[in-house]
Amino acid sequence: MAENFDVIVIGGGPGGYVCALRAAQLGLKAACVESRGALGGTCTNVGCIPSKALLQSSHFFEEANHGFAAHGIKVSKVELDLATMMARKDDVVKQNTSGIEFLLKKNKVAYLKGYGRIAKASRGAHEVAVKDDAGQETTYVTKYVVIATGSDVTSLPGITIDEKSVVSSTGALKLPKVPKSMVVIGAGVIGLEMGSVWRRLGTDVTVVEFLDFILPPMDGEVRKQMQRILEKQGMKFKLGHKVTEAKPGKDGVAVKIEPAKGGAAESLTADVVLVAVGRGPFTKGLGLDTAGVTVSKRGFVEVDSHLQTNVEGIFAIGDVIGGQMLAHKAEEEGVAVAEILAGQPGHVNYDVIAGVVYTWPEVAGIGKTEEQLKEAGIAYNVGKFPFTANGRARANGDTDGFAKILADQATDRVLGCHIVGPEAGDLIMEVAVAMEFGASSEDIARTCHAHPQLGEVVKEAALAANKRALHI
């Protein structure tokens, strides 16, 4: 006899496992289906967590090579042990995946190992079939299904990713040696983060981007500043260009590029090519056709304001529904769905979800950009403050960047914040809380900030929105 659940979540990534945990907390009998063999999804296994581990390790390596001397620390020779660095990264991943499995067990969430699909959609009694590694399929009955299968790597026409010399972000996380040269296709978050890792370790990195700027859809001023900083660090850019071919050979990968708006083609050669042009929804084999679930032309699962699909009782969250492809956005959606299923008013405020780029310095943005406000015809004030004028940043030796707050000209309500600088991802969370509660720039400016701290940059930017910054 098939086991019955209140909710089965298909996908054990940040959105999926969090949804199952919250559902269990609320008294629902929950299960989480995952085929990878480890929980945490792309983020924990081959995305956010391993990339941050390598970013941290490579940052230390670069600091030891180039940054210690200014602090009076003399290092005669720094050697790279890539195998140990990679082993540490793998251990960090294992600690996280094991921790998630422990949380499921602690909260009495059934962990169903295998590939899940919706076998039958029937009001109040959907059936989910789970096929294990041995090929055996078990069917479960559930009142609700939550699709949380995430996204997969997108490639380019004519370019084959072999995860050896032409790699996705997954392959870039486990290169066996430091390549002499790398071409990164795509100047988004993944491309710049992984490009930064290998540049710090000694690789000559060239980034090719179709658009005329990096880091879409960040604030324009932030994009320009960050490009200057990365170029100063040694990263090269070919903006407004497209890659038409990447062919591995005995002398490396031959890359053909041409201007996006037309013009003469040129050739580049690199030991490794990283394809980082985005991600697409993962819905293969989920049985969406059988269930009658509607997907968009681009393959994303369509949902309403309560994250429910067109089929009653079947919900979807995270990357698979589009929007900001961020782990924390998926988590918030997972919590919201679980609360809705338990009869509570689950809700996600998409206007206050921060995006962070974990290069050094970091880049963070929340709310509206200047470009968006101008397009919408909203009058706003700008408050900006540089890290060069912050005492703690000077003491740390990290003075690149600035914080910028955008406030409504009529009401002073904070509409957005954009930061390039050390610890930008942490600093912006103060503004996230402020925006969640509808705060004004005056509210942030009037809040006493500890000294000397990097957070004073945010306070001064808030003061500057009303032309009263004190330290510049």
The 8 nearest C-alpha neighbors of each residue, nearest first, counted from 0:
[[1, 2, 139, 138, 3, 140, 137, 126],
 [2, 0, 139, 138, 3, 140, 137, 126],
 [1, 3, 139, 140, 0, 4, 138, 141],
 [2, 4, 140, 141, 139, 1, 5, 142],
 [5, 3, 141, 28, 6, 29, 140, 7],
 [4, 6, 142, 28, 141, 27, 29, 143],
 [7, 5, 143, 29, 4, 141, 144, 142],
 [6, 8, 30, 144, 29, 31, 145, 141],
 [7, 9, 145, 31, 144, 15, 10, 146],
 [8, 10, 32, 146, 147, 31, 115, 145],
 [11, 9, 148, 147, 33, 15, 32, 12],
 [10, 12, 15, 16, 33, 38, 39, 40],
 [40, 11, 13, 39, 15, 14, 10, 16],
 [14, 12, 330, 15, 326, 39, 16, 17],
 [15, 13, 330, 329, 333, 17, 12, 16],
 [16, 14, 11, 12, 18, 147, 10, 17],
 [15, 17, 11, 19, 18, 13, 12, 14],
 [18, 16, 20, 19, 14, 15, 333, 330],
 [17, 19, 333, 15, 334, 21, 16, 20],
 [18, 20, 16, 22, 17, 21, 29, 23],
 [21, 19, 17, 23, 22, 18, 16, 24],
 [22, 20, 24, 18, 23, 19, 337, 334],
 [23, 21, 337, 19, 25, 27, 24, 20],
 [24, 22, 27, 26, 20, 25, 21, 29],
 [25, 23, 21, 22, 26, 20, 106, 27],
 [24, 26, 22, 23, 27, 21, 341, 338],
 [25, 27, 23, 24, 22, 28, 341, 29],
 [28, 26, 23, 22, 5, 29, 25, 6],
 [27, 29, 5, 4, 23, 6, 26, 30],
 [30, 28, 6, 108, 19, 27, 7, 23],
 [31, 29, 109, 7, 108, 110, 8, 19],
 [30, 32, 8, 110, 7, 111, 9, 109],
 [33, 31, 111, 9, 10, 112, 8, 110],
 [32, 34, 10, 11, 112, 113, 35, 114],
 [35, 33, 113, 114, 36, 112, 32, 115],
 [36, 34, 37, 33, 38, 113, 40, 112],
 [35, 37, 34, 112, 38, 33, 113, 132],
 [38, 36, 35, 96, 39, 33, 40, 44],
 [37, 39, 11, 96, 40, 12, 99, 100],
 [40, 38, 12, 43, 11, 13, 96, 44],
 [12, 41, 39, 42, 11, 43, 38, 44],
 [40, 42, 45, 44, 46, 43, 39, 12],
 [41, 43, 46, 47, 40, 44, 45, 48],
 [44, 42, 39, 48, 41, 40, 46, 47],
 [43, 45, 41, 42, 92, 46, 40, 39],
 [46, 44, 41, 169, 42, 43, 49, 47],
 [47, 45, 42, 41, 48, 50, 49, 43],
 [46, 48, 42, 50, 49, 43, 51, 45],
 [47, 49, 43, 51, 50, 46, 42, 52],
 [50, 48, 52, 51, 88, 46, 47, 45],
 [51, 49, 53, 52, 48, 47, 46, 54],
 [52, 50, 54, 48, 53, 49, 55, 47],
 [51, 53, 49, 55, 50, 88, 54, 56],
 [54, 52, 56, 50, 51, 55, 57, 49],
 [53, 55, 51, 57, 52, 196, 56, 58],
 [54, 56, 58, 52, 53, 57, 51, 59],
 [57, 55, 53, 59, 58, 54, 52, 60],
 [56, 58, 60, 54, 59, 55, 196, 53],
 [59, 57, 55, 61, 60, 56, 54, 62],
 [60, 58, 62, 56, 57, 61, 63, 55],
 [61, 59, 57, 63, 58, 62, 64, 56],
 [60, 62, 64, 58, 63, 59, 199, 65],
 [61, 63, 66, 59, 65, 64, 60, 67],
 [64, 62, 60, 67, 61, 65, 66, 59],
 [65, 63, 61, 62, 60, 66, 77, 67],
 [64, 66, 62, 63, 61, 67, 68, 69],
 [65, 67, 62, 68, 63, 69, 64, 61],
 [66, 68, 72, 70, 63, 69, 62, 65],
 [69, 67, 72, 71, 70, 73, 66, 65],
 [68, 70, 71, 67, 66, 72, 65, 396],
 [71, 69, 68, 67, 72, 66, 396, 73],
 [70, 72, 68, 69, 73, 67, 66, 74],
 [73, 71, 68, 67, 70, 74, 69, 63],
 [74, 72, 68, 71, 75, 67, 70, 69],
 [73, 75, 76, 72, 77, 63, 67, 68],
 [76, 74, 73, 77, 64, 72, 63, 78],
 [77, 75, 74, 78, 64, 63, 73, 79],
 [76, 78, 64, 79, 63, 75, 74, 60],
 [79, 77, 76, 80, 60, 64, 81, 63],
 [78, 80, 81, 77, 60, 200, 84, 82],
 [79, 81, 82, 83, 84, 78, 85, 77],
 [80, 82, 84, 83, 79, 85, 176, 175],
 [81, 83, 85, 84, 80, 86, 175, 176],
 [84, 82, 86, 85, 81, 80, 87, 88],
 [83, 85, 81, 87, 82, 86, 88, 80],
 [84, 86, 88, 82, 87, 83, 81, 89],
 [87, 85, 83, 89, 88, 84, 82, 90],
 [86, 88, 90, 84, 85, 89, 83, 91],
 [89, 87, 85, 91, 86, 52, 90, 49],
 [90, 88, 86, 92, 87, 91, 93, 85],
 [89, 91, 93, 87, 92, 88, 94, 86],
 [90, 92, 88, 94, 89, 93, 87, 95],
 [91, 93, 89, 95, 90, 94, 44, 49],
 [94, 92, 90, 96, 95, 91, 97, 89],
 [93, 95, 91, 97, 92, 96, 98, 90],
 [94, 96, 98, 92, 93, 97, 99, 91],
 [95, 97, 93, 99, 98, 38, 94, 39],
 [98, 96, 100, 94, 99, 95, 93, 101],
 [97, 99, 95, 101, 96, 100, 94, 102],
 [98, 100, 102, 96, 101, 97, 95, 103],
 [101, 99, 97, 103, 102, 98, 96, 104],
 [100, 102, 98, 104, 99, 103, 105, 97],
 [103, 101, 105, 99, 100, 104, 106, 98],
 [104, 102, 108, 100, 106, 105, 101, 107],
 [103, 105, 107, 101, 102, 106, 108, 100],
 [106, 104, 102, 103, 107, 101, 108, 100],
 [105, 107, 103, 104, 108, 102, 23, 20],
 [108, 106, 104, 105, 103, 109, 23, 29],
 [107, 109, 103, 30, 29, 106, 104, 110],
 [110, 108, 30, 111, 31, 107, 29, 103],
 [109, 111, 31, 30, 112, 32, 108, 103],
 [112, 110, 32, 31, 109, 113, 33, 30],
 [113, 111, 33, 34, 32, 110, 131, 36],
 [114, 112, 34, 131, 130, 129, 33, 115],
 [113, 115, 34, 130, 129, 33, 131, 116],
 [114, 116, 129, 128, 9, 32, 113, 130],
 [117, 115, 285, 286, 128, 127, 118, 284],
 [116, 118, 127, 286, 119, 285, 126, 128],
 [119, 117, 127, 126, 128, 116, 286, 120],
 [120, 118, 126, 125, 117, 290, 121, 289],
 [121, 119, 125, 290, 126, 122, 118, 117],
 [120, 122, 125, 124, 123, 119, 126, 290],
 [121, 123, 124, 311, 125, 120, 312, 142],
 [122, 124, 142, 121, 125, 312, 143, 141],
 [125, 123, 142, 121, 141, 122, 140, 126],
 [126, 124, 120, 121, 141, 119, 140, 142],
 [125, 127, 140, 119, 118, 139, 117, 141],
 [126, 128, 117, 139, 118, 138, 116, 140],
 [127, 129, 138, 116, 137, 115, 118, 139],
 [128, 130, 115, 114, 137, 136, 113, 138],
 [129, 131, 136, 113, 114, 135, 134, 137],
 [132, 130, 113, 134, 133, 135, 112, 136],
 [133, 131, 134, 113, 130, 135, 112, 34],
 [132, 134, 131, 135, 130, 136, 113, 112],
 [135, 133, 131, 132, 130, 136, 113, 129],
 [134, 136, 130, 131, 133, 137, 132, 129],
 [135, 137, 130, 129, 128, 134, 131, 138],
 [138, 136, 129, 128, 130, 139, 135, 1],
 [139, 137, 128, 127, 1, 129, 126, 136],
 [138, 140, 1, 127, 2, 126, 3, 128],
 [141, 139, 126, 3, 125, 124, 4, 2],
 [142, 140, 4, 125, 5, 124, 143, 3],
 [141, 143, 123, 124, 5, 6, 125, 312],
 [144, 142, 6, 312, 141, 313, 5, 7],
 [145, 143, 313, 7, 6, 8, 314, 312],
 [144, 146, 8, 314, 315, 313, 9, 147],
 [145, 147, 315, 9, 148, 314, 8, 316],
 [148, 146, 10, 15, 316, 9, 149, 315],
 [149, 147, 10, 146, 281, 319, 9, 150],
 [150, 148, 318, 319, 147, 281, 317, 280],
 [151, 149, 280, 281, 279, 318, 319, 278],
 [150, 152, 278, 279, 281, 280, 153, 149],
 [151, 153, 278, 279, 154, 277, 167, 150],
 [154, 152, 278, 277, 279, 276, 151, 155],
 [153, 155, 152, 274, 276, 156, 158, 160],
 [154, 156, 158, 157, 153, 276, 159, 274],
 [157, 155, 158, 154, 243, 159, 244, 242],
 [156, 158, 155, 244, 159, 243, 245, 154],
 [159, 157, 155, 156, 245, 244, 160, 154],
 [160, 158, 161, 157, 165, 154, 245, 155],
 [159, 161, 165, 166, 162, 158, 167, 154],
 [160, 162, 163, 165, 159, 166, 164, 167],
 [163, 161, 166, 170, 165, 160, 164, 167],
 [164, 162, 161, 165, 166, 170, 174, 271],
 [163, 165, 271, 166, 272, 162, 270, 247],
 [166, 164, 272, 160, 161, 162, 163, 271],
 [165, 167, 162, 273, 170, 160, 163, 164],
 [166, 168, 274, 169, 170, 273, 171, 162],
 [167, 169, 171, 170, 172, 166, 275, 273],
 [170, 168, 167, 172, 171, 45, 166, 173],
 [169, 171, 162, 166, 172, 167, 168, 173],
 [170, 172, 168, 169, 173, 174, 166, 167],
 [173, 171, 170, 169, 174, 168, 50, 49],
 [174, 172, 170, 171, 175, 85, 169, 176],
 [173, 175, 176, 171, 172, 170, 177, 163],
 [176, 174, 173, 177, 82, 81, 85, 178],
 [177, 175, 174, 178, 81, 82, 173, 179],
 [176, 178, 179, 202, 200, 197, 201, 175],
 [179, 177, 180, 202, 270, 176, 271, 181],
 [178, 180, 202, 203, 270, 177, 181, 201],
 [181, 179, 203, 269, 202, 270, 178, 204],
 [180, 182, 271, 204, 269, 272, 270, 203],
 [183, 181, 272, 205, 206, 204, 269, 273],
 [182, 184, 206, 273, 272, 185, 190, 207],
 [185, 183, 274, 207, 275, 206, 273, 208],
 [184, 186, 208, 276, 275, 187, 190, 207],
 [187, 185, 213, 190, 208, 191, 214, 206],
 [186, 188, 214, 190, 185, 189, 191, 213],
 [187, 189, 191, 190, 356, 192, 214, 186],
 [190, 188, 192, 191, 187, 193, 275, 168],
 [189, 191, 275, 186, 187, 193, 188, 192],
 [192, 190, 194, 188, 189, 193, 195, 186],
 [191, 193, 195, 189, 358, 194, 190, 188],
 [194, 192, 196, 195, 190, 191, 189, 197],
 [193, 195, 191, 192, 196, 197, 190, 198],
 [194, 196, 198, 192, 193, 197, 191, 199],
 [197, 195, 193, 199, 194, 54, 198, 57],
 [196, 198, 200, 199, 202, 194, 195, 201],
 [199, 197, 202, 195, 201, 200, 196, 204],
 [200, 198, 197, 201, 196, 61, 57, 195],
 [199, 201, 197, 198, 202, 57, 196, 177],
 [202, 200, 198, 199, 197, 203, 177, 179],
 [203, 201, 198, 179, 180, 197, 178, 204],
 [202, 204, 180, 198, 179, 181, 201, 205],
 [205, 203, 181, 234, 202, 180, 182, 198],
 [206, 204, 235, 182, 236, 183, 234, 181],
 [205, 207, 183, 236, 182, 184, 237, 235],
 [208, 206, 237, 184, 185, 238, 236, 183],
 [207, 209, 238, 185, 186, 210, 240, 239],
 [210, 208, 239, 240, 241, 259, 238, 211],
 [211, 209, 239, 212, 208, 238, 240, 213],
 [212, 210, 239, 238, 209, 213, 208, 240],
 [211, 213, 210, 238, 214, 222, 215, 208],
 [212, 214, 186, 222, 215, 187, 226, 211],
 [215, 213, 187, 217, 186, 216, 222, 188],
 [216, 214, 217, 213, 187, 212, 222, 218],
 [215, 217, 214, 218, 219, 368, 213, 187],
 [218, 216, 215, 214, 219, 222, 364, 221],
 [219, 217, 368, 221, 220, 222, 369, 216],
 [220, 218, 222, 221, 217, 223, 370, 369],
 [219, 221, 223, 222, 218, 224, 217, 225],
 [220, 222, 224, 218, 219, 223, 225, 419],
 [223, 221, 219, 225, 220, 224, 213, 214],
 [224, 222, 226, 220, 225, 221, 227, 219],
 [223, 225, 221, 227, 226, 222, 220, 228],
 [226, 224, 228, 222, 227, 223, 221, 229],
 [225, 227, 229, 223, 228, 224, 230, 222],
 [226, 228, 230, 224, 225, 229, 231, 223],
 [227, 229, 225, 231, 226, 230, 224, 232],
 [230, 228, 232, 226, 231, 234, 227, 225],
 [231, 229, 234, 233, 227, 232, 228, 235],
 [230, 232, 228, 229, 233, 227, 234, 226],
 [231, 233, 229, 230, 234, 228, 227, 198],
 [234, 232, 230, 231, 235, 229, 198, 204],
 [233, 235, 230, 204, 229, 232, 205, 236],
 [236, 234, 205, 230, 206, 204, 233, 237],
 [237, 235, 206, 205, 238, 207, 234, 208],
 [236, 238, 207, 206, 208, 240, 239, 235],
 [237, 239, 208, 211, 240, 236, 207, 210],
 [238, 240, 211, 209, 210, 259, 258, 208],
 [241, 239, 258, 259, 209, 238, 257, 208],
 [242, 240, 209, 256, 259, 257, 258, 243],
 [243, 241, 256, 244, 255, 257, 240, 254],
 [244, 242, 255, 256, 241, 245, 157, 257],
 [243, 245, 255, 254, 242, 158, 246, 157],
 [246, 244, 254, 253, 158, 252, 255, 247],
 [245, 247, 253, 252, 244, 248, 254, 158],
 [248, 246, 252, 251, 253, 245, 164, 249],
 [249, 247, 251, 250, 252, 246, 253, 164],
 [248, 250, 251, 247, 252, 270, 253, 246],
 [251, 249, 248, 252, 270, 247, 268, 253],
 [252, 250, 270, 248, 269, 249, 247, 268],
 [251, 253, 247, 246, 269, 268, 248, 270],
 [254, 252, 268, 246, 245, 267, 247, 251],
 [253, 255, 245, 267, 244, 266, 268, 252],
 [256, 254, 266, 244, 243, 242, 265, 267],
 [257, 255, 242, 241, 265, 264, 243, 266],
 [256, 258, 264, 240, 241, 263, 265, 259],
 [257, 259, 240, 261, 260, 262, 239, 241],
 [260, 258, 240, 239, 241, 261, 209, 257],
 [261, 259, 258, 262, 239, 240, 257, 241],
 [262, 260, 258, 259, 257, 263, 264, 240],
 [263, 261, 258, 257, 264, 260, 259, 265],
 [262, 264, 257, 265, 258, 261, 256, 266],
 [265, 263, 257, 256, 262, 255, 266, 258],
 [264, 266, 256, 255, 257, 263, 267, 254],
 [267, 265, 255, 254, 256, 268, 253, 264],
 [266, 268, 254, 253, 255, 269, 265, 256],
 [267, 269, 253, 252, 254, 251, 266, 270],
 [270, 268, 180, 181, 252, 271, 251, 182],
 [269, 271, 251, 180, 178, 181, 252, 179],
 [272, 270, 164, 181, 269, 165, 273, 182],
 [273, 271, 165, 182, 181, 183, 166, 164],
 [272, 274, 183, 166, 167, 165, 184, 275],
 [273, 275, 184, 167, 276, 166, 183, 272],
 [276, 274, 185, 190, 184, 277, 273, 189],
 [277, 275, 185, 274, 153, 184, 154, 278],
 [278, 276, 153, 275, 152, 279, 154, 187],
 [277, 279, 152, 153, 151, 150, 280, 276],
 [278, 280, 150, 151, 153, 152, 281, 277],
 [281, 279, 150, 319, 299, 149, 282, 151],
 [282, 280, 150, 151, 149, 283, 148, 319],
 [283, 281, 285, 280, 284, 148, 319, 287],
 [284, 282, 285, 281, 286, 287, 280, 116],
 [283, 285, 286, 282, 116, 287, 115, 114],
 [286, 284, 116, 287, 283, 282, 117, 115],
 [285, 287, 117, 289, 116, 288, 284, 290],
 [286, 288, 290, 292, 289, 285, 291, 117],
 [289, 287, 291, 290, 286, 292, 293, 285],
 [290, 288, 286, 287, 291, 119, 118, 117],
 [289, 291, 287, 120, 288, 292, 119, 286],
 [292, 290, 288, 289, 287, 293, 310, 120],
 [291, 293, 287, 290, 310, 309, 288, 308],
 [294, 292, 301, 300, 291, 309, 295, 308],
 [293, 295, 300, 299, 301, 298, 292, 296],
 [294, 296, 298, 299, 297, 301, 300, 293],
 [297, 295, 298, 294, 299, 300, 293, 301],
 [298, 296, 295, 299, 294, 279, 280, 300],
 [297, 299, 295, 294, 296, 280, 300, 282],
 [300, 298, 320, 295, 294, 319, 280, 297],
 [299, 301, 294, 320, 319, 293, 295, 298],
 [300, 302, 294, 308, 293, 320, 299, 295],
 [303, 301, 308, 306, 307, 300, 315, 304],
 [302, 304, 306, 305, 307, 308, 301, 309],
 [303, 305, 306, 302, 307, 346, 347, 308],
 [304, 306, 303, 307, 336, 302, 339, 346],
 [307, 305, 302, 303, 304, 314, 315, 308],
 [308, 306, 314, 302, 305, 303, 313, 315],
 [309, 307, 302, 310, 314, 313, 301, 303],
 [308, 310, 292, 311, 293, 307, 302, 301],
 [311, 309, 308, 313, 292, 312, 291, 307],
 [312, 310, 313, 309, 122, 308, 307, 314],
 [311, 313, 143, 310, 144, 314, 142, 122],
 [314, 312, 144, 311, 310, 308, 143, 145],
 [313, 315, 307, 145, 308, 306, 146, 144],
 [316, 314, 146, 145, 306, 147, 307, 320],
 [317, 315, 147, 332, 320, 329, 146, 333],
 [316, 318, 329, 319, 14, 320, 149, 147],
 [317, 319, 149, 321, 324, 320, 150, 280],
 [318, 320, 280, 149, 317, 299, 321, 150],
 [321, 319, 300, 299, 318, 317, 316, 301],
 [322, 320, 318, 319, 299, 323, 324, 317],
 [321, 323, 324, 320, 318, 317, 325, 328],
 [322, 324, 325, 321, 328, 318, 317, 354],
 [325, 323, 318, 322, 321, 326, 317, 328],
 [324, 326, 328, 327, 323, 329, 318, 317],
 [327, 325, 329, 328, 13, 330, 42, 324],
 [326, 328, 330, 329, 325, 331, 13, 14],
 [327, 329, 331, 325, 330, 326, 332, 317],
 [328, 330, 317, 14, 332, 326, 327, 331],
 [331, 329, 14, 327, 333, 332, 328, 13],
 [332, 330, 334, 328, 333, 329, 335, 327],
 [331, 333, 335, 329, 330, 334, 316, 336],
 [334, 332, 18, 330, 14, 336, 331, 335],
 [333, 335, 331, 337, 18, 332, 336, 21],
 [336, 334, 345, 332, 338, 346, 333, 337],
 [337, 335, 339, 333, 338, 334, 332, 340],
 [338, 336, 22, 340, 334, 339, 335, 18],
 [337, 339, 343, 341, 345, 335, 336, 340],
 [338, 340, 343, 336, 342, 345, 341, 337],
 [341, 339, 337, 338, 342, 336, 343, 22],
 [342, 340, 338, 339, 343, 337, 25, 22],
 [343, 341, 339, 340, 338, 344, 345, 337],
 [342, 344, 338, 339, 341, 345, 340, 337],
 [345, 343, 339, 346, 338, 342, 335, 341],
 [346, 344, 335, 339, 338, 343, 336, 347],
 [345, 347, 335, 344, 348, 332, 305, 336],
 [348, 346, 349, 331, 332, 335, 345, 328],
 [349, 347, 350, 351, 346, 352, 435, 331],
 [348, 350, 351, 352, 347, 328, 366, 323],
 [351, 349, 366, 348, 352, 365, 367, 435],
 [352, 350, 349, 366, 431, 365, 348, 353],
 [353, 351, 349, 350, 365, 354, 328, 366],
 [354, 352, 365, 364, 351, 355, 363, 431],
 [353, 355, 364, 363, 365, 352, 356, 325],
 [356, 354, 363, 424, 362, 357, 353, 364],
 [355, 357, 362, 361, 188, 358, 363, 354],
 [358, 356, 361, 355, 192, 359, 362, 51],
 [357, 359, 361, 192, 360, 356, 195, 191],
 [360, 358, 361, 357, 421, 420, 58, 362],
 [359, 361, 420, 421, 358, 419, 362, 399],
 [360, 362, 359, 358, 357, 423, 420, 356],
 [361, 363, 419, 356, 355, 418, 423, 420],
 [364, 362, 355, 418, 424, 354, 423, 417],
 [363, 365, 417, 354, 353, 416, 418, 355],
 [364, 366, 353, 416, 415, 351, 352, 354],
 [367, 365, 415, 350, 351, 414, 416, 368],
 [366, 368, 415, 414, 371, 372, 365, 369],
 [367, 369, 218, 371, 370, 372, 415, 366],
 [370, 368, 372, 371, 373, 218, 367, 219],
 [369, 371, 373, 368, 372, 374, 218, 219],
 [372, 370, 374, 368, 369, 373, 367, 375],
 [373, 371, 375, 369, 377, 374, 370, 376],
 [374, 372, 376, 370, 375, 371, 377, 369],
 [373, 375, 371, 372, 376, 370, 377, 369],
 [376, 374, 372, 373, 377, 371, 370, 378],
 [375, 377, 373, 374, 372, 378, 371, 379],
 [378, 376, 372, 375, 373, 379, 407, 374],
 [379, 377, 408, 407, 376, 380, 372, 373],
 [380, 378, 408, 407, 406, 377, 405, 381],
 [379, 381, 406, 408, 464, 405, 407, 382],
 [382, 380, 405, 464, 404, 383, 406, 379],
 [464, 381, 383, 463, 460, 404, 403, 461],
 [384, 382, 403, 460, 402, 463, 381, 404],
 [383, 385, 460, 402, 401, 456, 459, 403],
 [386, 384, 401, 387, 388, 400, 402, 383],
 [385, 387, 398, 389, 388, 401, 400, 392],
 [388, 386, 398, 385, 389, 393, 399, 392],
 [389, 387, 386, 385, 390, 471, 470, 384],
 [390, 388, 386, 392, 387, 391, 393, 456],
 [389, 391, 393, 392, 451, 394, 388, 452],
 [390, 392, 394, 451, 452, 393, 389, 453],
 [393, 391, 395, 397, 398, 389, 394, 390],
 [392, 394, 396, 390, 391, 395, 398, 397],
 [393, 395, 391, 392, 396, 390, 397, 389],
 [396, 394, 392, 393, 397, 391, 398, 390],
 [395, 397, 393, 394, 392, 398, 69, 391],
 [398, 396, 392, 395, 399, 393, 421, 420],
 [397, 399, 387, 386, 392, 393, 396, 400],
 [400, 398, 420, 397, 386, 387, 360, 401],
 [401, 399, 420, 419, 386, 385, 398, 224],
 [400, 402, 385, 386, 419, 384, 418, 420],
 [403, 401, 418, 384, 383, 417, 457, 460],
 [404, 402, 383, 417, 382, 416, 460, 418],
 [403, 405, 416, 382, 381, 460, 415, 461],
 [404, 406, 381, 415, 414, 380, 413, 416],
 [407, 405, 413, 411, 380, 414, 412, 379],
 [408, 406, 379, 411, 412, 410, 409, 380],
 [409, 407, 379, 380, 378, 411, 410, 406],
 [408, 410, 407, 411, 378, 379, 412, 406],
 [409, 411, 412, 407, 408, 439, 406, 413],
 [412, 410, 407, 439, 406, 408, 440, 409],
 [413, 411, 439, 407, 406, 410, 438, 414],
 [414, 412, 406, 439, 440, 415, 405, 434],
 [415, 413, 406, 405, 366, 367, 412, 407],
 [416, 414, 366, 367, 405, 365, 413, 404],
 [415, 417, 404, 365, 403, 364, 405, 366],
 [418, 416, 364, 403, 363, 402, 365, 404],
 [419, 417, 402, 363, 362, 423, 401, 420],
 [420, 418, 362, 400, 401, 361, 423, 221],
 [419, 421, 400, 360, 423, 361, 399, 401],
 [420, 422, 360, 423, 361, 397, 359, 419],
 [421, 423, 424, 425, 361, 426, 420, 360],
 [424, 422, 426, 361, 420, 421, 425, 363],
 [425, 423, 363, 422, 355, 426, 427, 361],
 [424, 426, 423, 422, 427, 428, 429, 363],
 [427, 425, 423, 428, 424, 454, 429, 422],
 [426, 428, 430, 429, 425, 424, 423, 431],
 [429, 427, 431, 430, 426, 425, 432, 424],
 [430, 428, 427, 432, 431, 426, 433, 425],
 [429, 431, 433, 428, 427, 432, 434, 416],
 [432, 430, 428, 434, 433, 429, 351, 435],
 [433, 431, 435, 430, 429, 434, 428, 436],
 [432, 434, 430, 438, 436, 431, 435, 437],
 [435, 433, 437, 431, 436, 432, 438, 430],
 [436, 434, 432, 433, 437, 431, 351, 438],
 [435, 437, 434, 433, 438, 432, 431, 439],
 [438, 436, 434, 435, 433, 412, 439, 413],
 [439, 437, 433, 434, 436, 412, 442, 413],
 [438, 440, 412, 411, 442, 441, 413, 437],
 [439, 441, 461, 443, 442, 413, 411, 444],
 [440, 442, 444, 439, 443, 445, 461, 462],
 [443, 441, 439, 445, 440, 444, 438, 446],
 [444, 442, 446, 440, 441, 445, 458, 461],
 [443, 445, 441, 458, 461, 462, 442, 446],
 [446, 444, 442, 443, 441, 447, 458, 462],
 [447, 445, 443, 444, 448, 442, 458, 441],
 [448, 446, 445, 449, 444, 458, 443, 455],
 [447, 449, 455, 446, 450, 454, 458, 452],
 [450, 448, 452, 451, 447, 455, 454, 453],
 [451, 449, 452, 448, 455, 391, 453, 390],
 [450, 452, 391, 390, 449, 453, 455, 389],
 [451, 453, 450, 454, 391, 455, 449, 390],
 [452, 454, 455, 456, 391, 392, 389, 451],
 [455, 453, 456, 452, 457, 426, 458, 448],
 [454, 456, 458, 457, 453, 452, 448, 459],
 [455, 457, 459, 454, 458, 453, 384, 460],
 [458, 456, 460, 455, 454, 459, 402, 461],
 [459, 457, 455, 444, 461, 460, 456, 443],
 [458, 460, 462, 456, 461, 468, 457, 463],
 [459, 461, 383, 382, 463, 384, 457, 462],
 [462, 460, 440, 458, 444, 464, 459, 463],
 [463, 461, 468, 459, 467, 444, 460, 464],
 [462, 464, 382, 466, 468, 460, 465, 467],
 [382, 465, 463, 381, 461, 462, 466, 380],
 [464, 466, 463, 467, 462, 382, 461, 380],
 [467, 465, 463, 464, 468, 462, 382, 381],
 [466, 468, 462, 463, 465, 469, 464, 459],
 [469, 467, 463, 462, 459, 470, 466, 471],
 [470, 468, 471, 467, 459, 462, 463, 466],
 [471, 469, 468, 388, 459, 389, 384, 467],
 [470, 469, 468, 388, 384, 385, 459, 463]]
